[in-house]
Amino acid sequence: MKRVLNHLLFSDPVLKIFSVVLGCALFLLVREDRIREIEVSVPVVLGEVGESRIMTSTVPTSLRVRVRGRWSSMIRVLEGRPAPYEIEASTMQDGDIFSFDENQLKGLVGVPGLSIVGVDPPSFEMRIEEKMSRVVPVEVVTVGQVPAEFVVDPGAISYEPRSVRVTGPRSKVETIERITSYPIALDGLQRDLRAEIWLKRPPEQFVSLGTDQITVEIAVYEKEGETLLEDVPVFVDNCGAEQICSASPSRVSLTVRGSLSRIKWMEKQQDTRWLLVNAGEFQNEVGEHENALVFARPVTGVVLLPNPRKVRLRIQSLKEEPVQVPEETSDESPIPPEGGTPSQEEAGLESDDKKDTQ
């Protein structure tokens, strides 16, 4: 008997150690695999309600399902993803209470041996109305103002499409008379505008639009006006290298007609050669030339009209003593050019004074 016990206890010690470890592991595993509870999120999808009906109740997008089972099963639940719960609404009527089926939820979780402890929400009321579709006009909304020099003709605002189809519950759609766009800001707009503008969705729930955007074109026109610029200098162009050229009168008035923005821009400019007399037209011949035409530089958006249109052109040689006669068209003394250099008229008067003194 002693021999048998010694053989059982001390023969093949490795196998016996492995058996003891395995038994301890199984004991711990069984002890830890206790009953647990976890919460699972199950997505919800709404099936067909019918072509002539529309669901107006708030359908939950997901369910919070609390399940109970052994921890080994809970691990499988956490590793998986439940299939969506589809609500069959075609047979439901307005006012019916829809309750979520626990057995169907067990199948969606897909792990056997579990029990459903709770569902949130467990049910909801079905609100179903008759579906209606109608076409309503689109209204474009603008805010702000273009600059003072520009104008937007309300009749020049075009957009497509000019109407949109509205679909939803009859009680909601019947109250909708028009669909408006999001406001278009006109502040600072100085040129034509073409843009894709979003439409405002109706505040009523469960109402949809056939299109969300429209193409808007706004024509911006520039205002026109007229102003008179006084004492605009007349410059002589193409004067010879050894010649002195001057116009009489040396300053004239200038009427400006056209774009208001260009007129305001011109009024701010200084020392700009707007008006010219071409000495080359008279082959730079020394002497006085009557009826020299005053040319206006081309300026985009405006027309320049000098007054008078013709002046007297004097061409003198630097080798000769300049002779100048006071202008007959004005009693005022000539205006010296910038820099303090005496004008050619003044030089001529000084020469005459010297001759009289002699």
VORO-987587 format. One record per residue (C-alpha): residue in three letters; x, y, z; residue number from 1. Coordinates in steps of 0.5 Angstrom, whole numbers, m for minus. Example, Ala and Ser with C-alpha at 12.3 -4.5 7.8 and 13.67 -1.06 7.14 Angstrom:
2
<code ALA&x 25&y m9&z 16&pos 1>
<code SER&x 27&y m2&z 14&pos 2>
% end
This chain:
358
<code MET&x 0&y 0&z 0&pos 1>
<code LYS&x 6&y 5&z 2&pos 2>
<code ARG&x 9&y 3&z m5&pos 3>
<code VAL&x 3&y 5&z m9&pos 4>
<code LEU&x 2&y 12&z m5&pos 5>
<code ASN&x 9&y 13&z m7&pos 6>
<code HIS&x 8&y 12&z m14&pos 7>
<code LEU&x 2&y 16&z m15&pos 8>
<code LEU&x 5&y 22&z m11&pos 9>
<code PHE&x 12&y 22&z m14&pos 10>
<code SER&x 12&y 19&z m21&pos 11>
<code ASP&x 12&y 24&z m26&pos 12>
<code PRO&x 12&y 30&z m22&pos 13>
<code VAL&x 12&y 35&z m28&pos 14>
<code LEU&x 5&y 32&z m30&pos 15>
<code LYS&x 3&y 33&z m23&pos 16>
<code ILE&x 5&y 40&z m23&pos 17>
<code PHE&x 2&y 42&z m29&pos 18>
<code SER&x m5&y 39&z m27&pos 19>
<code VAL&x m5&y 43&z m21&pos 20>
<code VAL&x m3&y 50&z m25&pos 21>
<code LEU&x m9&y 48&z m30&pos 22>
<code GLY&x m14&y 47&z m24&pos 23>
<code CYS&x m12&y 53&z m21&pos 24>
<code ALA&x m13&y 57&z m27&pos 25>
<code LEU&x m20&y 54&z m28&pos 26>
<code PHE&x m22&y 56&z m21&pos 27>
<code LEU&x m20&y 63&z m22&pos 28>
<code LEU&x m23&y 63&z m29&pos 29>
<code VAL&x m30&y 60&z m27&pos 30>
<code ARG&x m30&y 65&z m21&pos 31>
<code GLU&x m29&y 71&z m25&pos 32>
<code ASP&x m34&y 69&z m30&pos 33>
<code ARG&x m39&y 72&z m26&pos 34>
<code ILE&x m46&y 75&z m28&pos 35>
<code ARG&x m45&y 82&z m31&pos 36>
<code GLU&x m49&y 88&z m34&pos 37>
<code ILE&x m47&y 93&z m40&pos 38>
<code GLU&x m50&y 98&z m44&pos 39>
<code VAL&x m51&y 97&z m52&pos 40>
<code SER&x m53&y 102&z m57&pos 41>
<code VAL&x m57&y 99&z m62&pos 42>
<code PRO&x m58&y 104&z m69&pos 43>
<code VAL&x m65&y 105&z m71&pos 44>
<code VAL&x m68&y 106&z m78&pos 45>
<code LEU&x m75&y 108&z m81&pos 46>
<code GLY&x m78&y 103&z m86&pos 47>
<code GLU&x m83&y 105&z m91&pos 48>
<code VAL&x m88&y 109&z m89&pos 49>
<code GLY&x m92&y 110&z m96&pos 50>
<code GLU&x m92&y 114&z m102&pos 51>
<code SER&x m98&y 119&z m99&pos 52>
<code ARG&x m96&y 119&z m92&pos 53>
<code ILE&x m90&y 122&z m88&pos 54>
<code MET&x m88&y 121&z m81&pos 55>
<code THR&x m88&y 127&z m77&pos 56>
<code SER&x m86&y 124&z m70&pos 57>
<code THR&x m79&y 124&z m67&pos 58>
<code VAL&x m76&y 117&z m68&pos 59>
<code PRO&x m70&y 115&z m64&pos 60>
<code THR&x m64&y 114&z m68&pos 61>
<code SER&x m61&y 109&z m63&pos 62>
<code LEU&x m63&y 105&z m57&pos 63>
<code ARG&x m60&y 104&z m51&pos 64>
<code VAL&x m60&y 97&z m49&pos 65>
<code ARG&x m58&y 94&z m42&pos 66>
<code VAL&x m56&y 87&z m43&pos 67>
<code ARG&x m54&y 81&z m37&pos 68>
<code GLY&x m50&y 75&z m38&pos 69>
<code ARG&x m43&y 72&z m36&pos 70>
<code TRP&x m37&y 76&z m37&pos 71>
<code SER&x m35&y 72&z m43&pos 72>
<code SER&x m41&y 73&z m47&pos 73>
<code MET&x m40&y 81&z m45&pos 74>
<code ILE&x m34&y 81&z m48&pos 75>
<code ARG&x m37&y 78&z m55&pos 76>
<code VAL&x m42&y 83&z m54&pos 77>
<code LEU&x m37&y 89&z m54&pos 78>
<code GLU&x m33&y 86&z m59&pos 79>
<code GLY&x m39&y 86&z m64&pos 80>
<code ARG&x m43&y 91&z m67&pos 81>
<code PRO&x m51&y 90&z m67&pos 82>
<code ALA&x m55&y 91&z m73&pos 83>
<code PRO&x m60&y 96&z m74&pos 84>
<code TYR&x m67&y 96&z m71&pos 85>
<code GLU&x m72&y 97&z m77&pos 86>
<code ILE&x m78&y 100&z m76&pos 87>
<code GLU&x m84&y 97&z m80&pos 88>
<code ALA&x m88&y 103&z m81&pos 89>
<code SER&x m93&y 102&z m87&pos 90>
<code THR&x m98&y 98&z m83&pos 91>
<code MET&x m98&y 103&z m77&pos 92>
<code GLN&x m103&y 109&z m76&pos 93>
<code ASP&x m103&y 116&z m74&pos 94>
<code GLY&x m103&y 115&z m66&pos 95>
<code ASP&x m101&y 108&z m65&pos 96>
<code ILE&x m96&y 106&z m60&pos 97>
<code PHE&x m89&y 103&z m63&pos 98>
<code SER&x m86&y 98&z m58&pos 99>
<code PHE&x m79&y 95&z m59&pos 100>
<code ASP&x m79&y 88&z m59&pos 101>
<code GLU&x m74&y 85&z m54&pos 102>
<code ASN&x m73&y 78&z m57&pos 103>
<code GLN&x m71&y 82&z m64&pos 104>
<code LEU&x m66&y 86&z m60&pos 105>
<code LYS&x m63&y 80&z m57&pos 106>
<code GLY&x m62&y 77&z m64&pos 107>
<code LEU&x m59&y 84&z m67&pos 108>
<code VAL&x m54&y 84&z m61&pos 109>
<code GLY&x m52&y 77&z m64&pos 110>
<code VAL&x m50&y 73&z m57&pos 111>
<code PRO&x m54&y 68&z m54&pos 112>
<code GLY&x m55&y 67&z m47&pos 113>
<code LEU&x m56&y 74&z m46&pos 114>
<code SER&x m62&y 77&z m43&pos 115>
<code ILE&x m65&y 84&z m44&pos 116>
<code VAL&x m66&y 88&z m37&pos 117>
<code GLY&x m68&y 95&z m40&pos 118>
<code VAL&x m69&y 99&z m47&pos 119>
<code ASP&x m69&y 106&z m47&pos 120>
<code PRO&x m74&y 109&z m50&pos 121>
<code PRO&x m78&y 103&z m50&pos 122>
<code SER&x m83&y 106&z m54&pos 123>
<code PHE&x m86&y 112&z m58&pos 124>
<code GLU&x m92&y 115&z m61&pos 125>
<code MET&x m93&y 114&z m68&pos 126>
<code ARG&x m95&y 121&z m72&pos 127>
<code ILE&x m97&y 120&z m79&pos 128>
<code GLU&x m100&y 125&z m84&pos 129>
<code GLU&x m102&y 126&z m91&pos 130>
<code LYS&x m96&y 128&z m95&pos 131>
<code MET&x m97&y 134&z m100&pos 132>
<code SER&x m92&y 137&z m105&pos 133>
<code ARG&x m93&y 144&z m108&pos 134>
<code VAL&x m89&y 149&z m112&pos 135>
<code VAL&x m88&y 156&z m109&pos 136>
<code PRO&x m84&y 162&z m112&pos 137>
<code VAL&x m77&y 164&z m109&pos 138>
<code GLU&x m75&y 171&z m107&pos 139>
<code VAL&x m68&y 174&z m107&pos 140>
<code VAL&x m66&y 178&z m101&pos 141>
<code THR&x m61&y 183&z m101&pos 142>
<code VAL&x m58&y 187&z m95&pos 143>
<code GLY&x m54&y 194&z m95&pos 144>
<code GLN&x m53&y 199&z m101&pos 145>
<code VAL&x m48&y 199&z m106&pos 146>
<code PRO&x m43&y 206&z m106&pos 147>
<code ALA&x m46&y 212&z m108&pos 148>
<code GLU&x m43&y 212&z m115&pos 149>
<code PHE&x m47&y 206&z m117&pos 150>
<code VAL&x m54&y 203&z m117&pos 151>
<code VAL&x m58&y 197&z m117&pos 152>
<code ASP&x m64&y 196&z m121&pos 153>
<code PRO&x m69&y 191&z m118&pos 154>
<code GLY&x m71&y 189&z m125&pos 155>
<code ALA&x m64&y 187&z m126&pos 156>
<code ILE&x m64&y 182&z m121&pos 157>
<code SER&x m65&y 175&z m124&pos 158>
<code TYR&x m64&y 168&z m121&pos 159>
<code GLU&x m66&y 161&z m123&pos 160>
<code PRO&x m70&y 157&z m121&pos 161>
<code ARG&x m75&y 162&z m120&pos 162>
<code SER&x m79&y 157&z m116&pos 163>
<code VAL&x m78&y 151&z m112&pos 164>
<code ARG&x m82&y 145&z m110&pos 165>
<code VAL&x m84&y 144&z m103&pos 166>
<code THR&x m85&y 137&z m100&pos 167>
<code GLY&x m88&y 135&z m93&pos 168>
<code PRO&x m94&y 134&z m88&pos 169>
<code ARG&x m100&y 138&z m91&pos 170>
<code SER&x m101&y 142&z m85&pos 171>
<code LYS&x m94&y 145&z m86&pos 172>
<code VAL&x m94&y 145&z m93&pos 173>
<code GLU&x m100&y 149&z m94&pos 174>
<code THR&x m98&y 155&z m90&pos 175>
<code ILE&x m92&y 156&z m94&pos 176>
<code GLU&x m93&y 162&z m99&pos 177>
<code ARG&x m85&y 163&z m101&pos 178>
<code ILE&x m78&y 161&z m100&pos 179>
<code THR&x m73&y 166&z m99&pos 180>
<code SER&x m66&y 166&z m100&pos 181>
<code TYR&x m60&y 168&z m95&pos 182>
<code PRO&x m59&y 175&z m95&pos 183>
<code ILE&x m54&y 178&z m101&pos 184>
<code ALA&x m49&y 184&z m98&pos 185>
<code LEU&x m49&y 189&z m103&pos 186>
<code ASP&x m44&y 194&z m99&pos 187>
<code GLY&x m38&y 195&z m103&pos 188>
<code LEU&x m41&y 192&z m109&pos 189>
<code GLN&x m38&y 196&z m116&pos 190>
<code ARG&x m39&y 190&z m121&pos 191>
<code ASP&x m44&y 185&z m124&pos 192>
<code LEU&x m45&y 179&z m119&pos 193>
<code ARG&x m46&y 172&z m121&pos 194>
<code ALA&x m46&y 167&z m115&pos 195>
<code GLU&x m49&y 161&z m112&pos 196>
<code ILE&x m54&y 163&z m106&pos 197>
<code TRP&x m57&y 158&z m101&pos 198>
<code LEU&x m64&y 158&z m100&pos 199>
<code LYS&x m67&y 158&z m93&pos 200>
<code ARG&x m70&y 152&z m91&pos 201>
<code PRO&x m77&y 153&z m88&pos 202>
<code PRO&x m78&y 153&z m80&pos 203>
<code GLU&x m83&y 147&z m80&pos 204>
<code GLN&x m80&y 140&z m79&pos 205>
<code PHE&x m81&y 135&z m84&pos 206>
<code VAL&x m81&y 140&z m90&pos 207>
<code SER&x m76&y 139&z m95&pos 208>
<code LEU&x m74&y 143&z m101&pos 209>
<code GLY&x m73&y 140&z m109&pos 210>
<code THR&x m67&y 144&z m109&pos 211>
<code ASP&x m62&y 148&z m104&pos 212>
<code GLN&x m59&y 153&z m108&pos 213>
<code ILE&x m61&y 158&z m114&pos 214>
<code THR&x m56&y 162&z m119&pos 215>
<code VAL&x m57&y 170&z m118&pos 216>
<code GLU&x m54&y 175&z m123&pos 217>
<code ILE&x m54&y 182&z m120&pos 218>
<code ALA&x m53&y 188&z m125&pos 219>
<code VAL&x m49&y 194&z m122&pos 220>
<code TYR&x m50&y 200&z m126&pos 221>
<code GLU&x m45&y 206&z m125&pos 222>
<code LYS&x m49&y 213&z m124&pos 223>
<code GLU&x m47&y 219&z m129&pos 224>
<code GLY&x m46&y 226&z m128&pos 225>
<code GLU&x m42&y 233&z m130&pos 226>
<code THR&x m38&y 237&z m127&pos 227>
<code LEU&x m34&y 244&z m128&pos 228>
<code LEU&x m26&y 244&z m127&pos 229>
<code GLU&x m24&y 251&z m127&pos 230>
<code ASP&x m17&y 254&z m128&pos 231>
<code VAL&x m14&y 247&z m132&pos 232>
<code PRO&x m7&y 248&z m134&pos 233>
<code VAL&x m6&y 248&z m142&pos 234>
<code PHE&x 1&y 244&z m144&pos 235>
<code VAL&x 4&y 245&z m150&pos 236>
<code ASP&x 7&y 238&z m153&pos 237>
<code ASN&x 12&y 237&z m158&pos 238>
<code CYS&x 16&y 244&z m157&pos 239>
<code GLY&x 23&y 244&z m160&pos 240>
<code ALA&x 29&y 243&z m156&pos 241>
<code GLU&x 31&y 250&z m157&pos 242>
<code GLN&x 24&y 253&z m157&pos 243>
<code ILE&x 20&y 256&z m152&pos 244>
<code CYS&x 12&y 255&z m153&pos 245>
<code SER&x 6&y 257&z m149&pos 246>
<code ALA&x m1&y 258&z m150&pos 247>
<code SER&x m6&y 264&z m149&pos 248>
<code PRO&x m10&y 263&z m145&pos 249>
<code SER&x m5&y 258&z m141&pos 250>
<code ARG&x m11&y 256&z m136&pos 251>
<code VAL&x m18&y 254&z m139&pos 252>
<code SER&x m25&y 251&z m136&pos 253>
<code LEU&x m26&y 244&z m137&pos 254>
<code THR&x m33&y 240&z m137&pos 255>
<code VAL&x m33&y 233&z m135&pos 256>
<code ARG&x m38&y 228&z m136&pos 257>
<code GLY&x m39&y 221&z m135&pos 258>
<code SER&x m38&y 216&z m129&pos 259>
<code LEU&x m39&y 219&z m122&pos 260>
<code SER&x m33&y 215&z m120&pos 261>
<code ARG&x m28&y 217&z m125&pos 262>
<code ILE&x m30&y 225&z m124&pos 263>
<code LYS&x m29&y 224&z m117&pos 264>
<code TRP&x m22&y 221&z m118&pos 265>
<code MET&x m20&y 227&z m123&pos 266>
<code GLU&x m22&y 232&z m118&pos 267>
<code LYS&x m17&y 229&z m113&pos 268>
<code GLN&x m12&y 229&z m118&pos 269>
<code GLN&x m6&y 234&z m118&pos 270>
<code ASP&x m1&y 237&z m123&pos 271>
<code THR&x m4&y 232&z m129&pos 272>
<code ARG&x m3&y 234&z m136&pos 273>
<code TRP&x m11&y 233&z m138&pos 274>
<code LEU&x m10&y 238&z m144&pos 275>
<code LEU&x m5&y 239&z m149&pos 276>
<code VAL&x m3&y 243&z m155&pos 277>
<code ASN&x 1&y 240&z m161&pos 278>
<code ALA&x 6&y 245&z m163&pos 279>
<code GLY&x 8&y 240&z m168&pos 280>
<code GLU&x 2&y 241&z m172&pos 281>
<code PHE&x 5&y 248&z m174&pos 282>
<code GLN&x 12&y 245&z m176&pos 283>
<code ASN&x 15&y 249&z m170&pos 284>
<code GLU&x 15&y 255&z m173&pos 285>
<code VAL&x 17&y 261&z m169&pos 286>
<code GLY&x 11&y 266&z m168&pos 287>
<code GLU&x 4&y 266&z m166&pos 288>
<code HIS&x m1&y 262&z m168&pos 289>
<code GLU&x m8&y 263&z m168&pos 290>
<code ASN&x m14&y 257&z m167&pos 291>
<code ALA&x m9&y 252&z m164&pos 292>
<code LEU&x m14&y 246&z m162&pos 293>
<code VAL&x m14&y 244&z m155&pos 294>
<code PHE&x m13&y 236&z m154&pos 295>
<code ALA&x m16&y 233&z m148&pos 296>
<code ARG&x m13&y 226&z m146&pos 297>
<code PRO&x m17&y 220&z m147&pos 298>
<code VAL&x m20&y 218&z m140&pos 299>
<code THR&x m24&y 212&z m139&pos 300>
<code GLY&x m31&y 213&z m137&pos 301>
<code VAL&x m31&y 220&z m138&pos 302>
<code VAL&x m32&y 226&z m144&pos 303>
<code LEU&x m27&y 232&z m143&pos 304>
<code LEU&x m30&y 238&z m146&pos 305>
<code PRO&x m25&y 244&z m145&pos 306>
<code ASN&x m27&y 251&z m146&pos 307>
<code PRO&x m25&y 255&z m150&pos 308>
<code ARG&x m23&y 249&z m155&pos 309>
<code LYS&x m18&y 254&z m159&pos 310>
<code VAL&x m12&y 258&z m156&pos 311>
<code ARG&x m7&y 262&z m159&pos 312>
<code LEU&x 0&y 258&z m159&pos 313>
<code ARG&x 7&y 262&z m158&pos 314>
<code ILE&x 13&y 259&z m161&pos 315>
<code GLN&x 20&y 263&z m159&pos 316>
<code SER&x 27&y 261&z m160&pos 317>
<code LEU&x 32&y 261&z m154&pos 318>
<code LYS&x 37&y 265&z m159&pos 319>
<code GLU&x 32&y 271&z m159&pos 320>
<code GLU&x 30&y 275&z m154&pos 321>
<code PRO&x 23&y 273&z m152&pos 322>
<code VAL&x 17&y 277&z m154&pos 323>
<code GLN&x 11&y 277&z m150&pos 324>
<code VAL&x 4&y 280&z m151&pos 325>
<code PRO&x m1&y 280&z m145&pos 326>
<code GLU&x m7&y 276&z m146&pos 327>
<code GLU&x m13&y 279&z m149&pos 328>
<code THR&x m18&y 274&z m146&pos 329>
<code SER&x m17&y 276&z m139&pos 330>
<code ASP&x m15&y 282&z m135&pos 331>
<code GLU&x m12&y 278&z m129&pos 332>
<code SER&x m5&y 277&z m129&pos 333>
<code PRO&x m2&y 270&z m131&pos 334>
<code ILE&x m1&y 265&z m126&pos 335>
<code PRO&x 6&y 263&z m125&pos 336>
<code PRO&x 7&y 255&z m126&pos 337>
<code GLU&x 10&y 251&z m120&pos 338>
<code GLY&x 17&y 252&z m118&pos 339>
<code GLY&x 17&y 260&z m118&pos 340>
<code THR&x 20&y 260&z m125&pos 341>
<code PRO&x 17&y 266&z m129&pos 342>
<code SER&x 12&y 264&z m135&pos 343>
<code GLN&x 13&y 266&z m142&pos 344>
<code GLU&x 8&y 272&z m142&pos 345>
<code GLU&x 12&y 275&z m136&pos 346>
<code ALA&x 18&y 274&z m139&pos 347>
<code GLY&x 15&y 278&z m145&pos 348>
<code LEU&x 13&y 283&z m141&pos 349>
<code GLU&x 20&y 284&z m138&pos 350>
<code SER&x 23&y 285&z m145&pos 351>
<code ASP&x 18&y 290&z m147&pos 352>
<code ASP&x 19&y 294&z m141&pos 353>
<code LYS&x 27&y 294&z m142&pos 354>
<code LYS&x 25&y 296&z m150&pos 355>
<code ASP&x 21&y 302&z m147&pos 356>
<code THR&x 27&y 304&z m142&pos 357>
<code GLN&x 32&y 304&z m147&pos 358>
% end
